[in-house]
């Protein structure tokens, strides 16, 4: 029975990923390669000099992820919140400013894989804070902030279950 429940959750993750635009899917896969150190992102994802520069900037921005994994504050305490949220919002703002994450759902999908399931309670506030920054164009700001549902913004609890589906590059020949 546990295998059936696990398979159902994995299928739900696959469906959620499939609901994202091709641009979002590509960005998520590239971001996971960079953030988790899975592949050489330059070799796989850079199609031109501009994309190489964007990947280089992403490698620099994602240096924060290592520290974020180690300093997750207690949800019931305020100690360390300002430093943690500042760092999380900075990385979030970087990703949102790239114009490839179109909604809270794709952001949450990416970040719970980059930082693990314990990050979930922090994601709505980081997303809203980063989306509201002046570095995000007002028209994008509106779309991003409207994409977070009331249920996600006010959730009374979060699953501690780790994601099971991590999308990755697939060669056309292998597909």
Legacy VTK file of the C-alpha trace (Angstrom):
# vtk DataFile Version 3.0
C-alpha trace
ASCII
DATASET POLYDATA
POINTS 175 float
0.000 0.000 0.000
2.894 2.378 0.769
4.301 1.802 -2.729
0.940 2.711 -4.261
0.758 5.957 -2.275
4.334 6.808 -3.207
3.658 6.088 -6.876
0.537 8.269 -6.778
2.510 11.174 -5.318
5.247 10.769 -7.919
2.636 10.778 -10.693
1.148 13.948 -9.200
4.622 15.559 -9.303
5.054 14.462 -12.926
1.682 15.956 -13.837
2.465 19.198 -12.060
5.773 19.505 -13.926
4.014 18.735 -17.220
1.594 21.618 -16.538
4.437 24.162 -16.625
5.346 25.899 -19.855
8.316 24.529 -21.839
10.300 27.620 -20.810
9.600 26.945 -17.117
10.440 23.251 -17.514
13.755 24.077 -19.180
14.631 26.628 -16.485
13.741 24.225 -13.664
15.890 21.445 -15.141
18.796 23.828 -15.701
18.423 25.261 -12.202
18.464 21.799 -10.648
21.636 20.965 -12.579
23.260 24.141 -11.242
21.848 24.088 -7.711
22.395 20.391 -7.065
25.641 20.121 -9.024
24.232 17.352 -11.213
25.648 18.290 -14.622
27.802 20.881 -16.355
25.106 23.442 -17.137
27.275 25.257 -19.663
27.631 22.118 -21.772
23.966 21.128 -21.582
22.053 24.393 -21.527
24.083 27.203 -23.124
22.883 27.810 -26.659
24.661 31.142 -27.103
26.849 33.706 -25.331
23.895 35.368 -23.598
22.738 32.079 -22.131
26.308 31.286 -21.011
26.408 34.612 -19.182
23.021 33.902 -17.570
24.229 30.480 -16.412
27.372 32.060 -14.959
25.223 34.570 -13.010
23.015 31.730 -11.814
26.023 29.761 -10.537
27.049 32.839 -8.539
23.531 33.469 -7.179
23.099 29.802 -6.239
26.185 29.875 -3.994
23.682 31.019 -1.339
21.887 27.655 -1.473
24.632 25.842 0.443
24.301 28.221 3.360
20.506 28.210 3.266
20.409 24.434 3.643
22.399 24.723 6.867
20.588 27.606 8.605
16.883 26.833 8.293
15.337 28.623 11.299
12.787 27.076 13.611
9.264 28.013 12.488
8.272 28.920 16.055
11.256 31.212 16.717
12.376 34.540 15.285
16.096 34.016 15.833
17.934 34.085 12.526
14.843 34.870 10.449
16.154 38.148 9.004
19.409 36.653 7.737
17.709 33.525 6.411
14.847 35.346 4.676
17.197 37.963 3.246
19.326 35.272 1.618
16.298 33.260 0.438
14.645 36.374 -1.005
17.856 37.351 -2.812
18.065 33.976 -4.580
14.310 34.004 -5.220
14.502 37.523 -6.677
17.300 36.373 -8.965
15.167 33.511 -10.296
12.041 35.647 -10.674
14.000 38.395 -12.447
15.088 35.921 -15.131
11.496 35.902 -16.441
11.288 32.131 -16.697
9.369 31.319 -13.525
5.792 32.364 -14.234
3.951 31.402 -11.054
4.219 30.333 -7.431
3.614 26.702 -8.345
6.704 26.422 -10.553
8.758 28.380 -7.995
7.667 26.046 -5.186
8.361 22.994 -7.359
11.929 24.195 -7.985
12.770 25.342 -4.469
11.491 22.312 -2.619
13.907 20.304 -4.761
16.785 22.746 -4.345
16.374 23.099 -0.575
14.290 20.120 0.576
10.810 19.745 2.053
11.570 21.748 5.210
11.717 24.931 3.107
7.993 24.770 2.239
6.668 27.006 5.064
9.108 29.757 4.052
8.351 29.777 0.331
5.137 31.883 0.231
6.714 34.789 2.110
9.992 34.621 0.131
8.067 34.484 -3.152
5.754 37.389 -2.266
8.602 39.471 -0.861
10.841 38.917 -3.883
8.006 39.400 -6.384
7.167 42.744 -4.773
10.723 44.105 -5.071
11.272 47.051 -7.429
13.738 44.960 -9.464
10.754 42.989 -10.797
8.905 44.841 -13.568
5.442 45.991 -12.386
3.568 43.951 -15.007
5.470 40.773 -13.990
5.031 41.668 -10.333
1.264 41.677 -10.766
1.199 38.300 -12.557
3.524 36.680 -10.015
1.650 37.956 -6.968
-1.703 36.927 -8.442
-0.384 33.403 -9.025
-0.176 32.473 -5.353
-3.438 31.049 -4.113
-4.984 31.961 -0.801
-4.585 28.323 0.244
-0.840 28.414 -0.422
-0.409 31.779 1.281
-2.322 30.769 4.419
-1.620 27.038 4.698
-1.841 25.857 8.316
0.725 23.117 7.721
3.119 21.677 5.167
4.064 18.188 4.126
7.466 16.955 5.294
7.595 14.422 2.443
10.621 14.835 0.208
10.011 15.278 -3.519
10.533 12.104 -5.510
10.620 13.419 -9.084
13.627 15.486 -10.138
13.349 16.401 -13.830
16.550 16.348 -15.837
18.005 16.708 -19.316
17.137 13.892 -21.720
19.056 13.509 -24.980
16.841 13.321 -28.052
18.414 9.983 -28.975
17.596 8.533 -25.552
14.035 9.823 -25.698
LINES 1 176
175 0 1 2 3 4 5 6 7 8 9 10 11 12 13 14 15 16 17 18 19 20 21 22 23 24 25 26 27 28 29 30 31 32 33 34 35 36 37 38 39 40 41 42 43 44 45 46 47 48 49 50 51 52 53 54 55 56 57 58 59 60 61 62 63 64 65 66 67 68 69 70 71 72 73 74 75 76 77 78 79 80 81 82 83 84 85 86 87 88 89 90 91 92 93 94 95 96 97 98 99 100 101 102 103 104 105 106 107 108 109 110 111 112 113 114 115 116 117 118 119 120 121 122 123 124 125 126 127 128 129 130 131 132 133 134 135 136 137 138 139 140 141 142 143 144 145 146 147 148 149 150 151 152 153 154 155 156 157 158 159 160 161 162 163 164 165 166 167 168 169 170 171 172 173 174
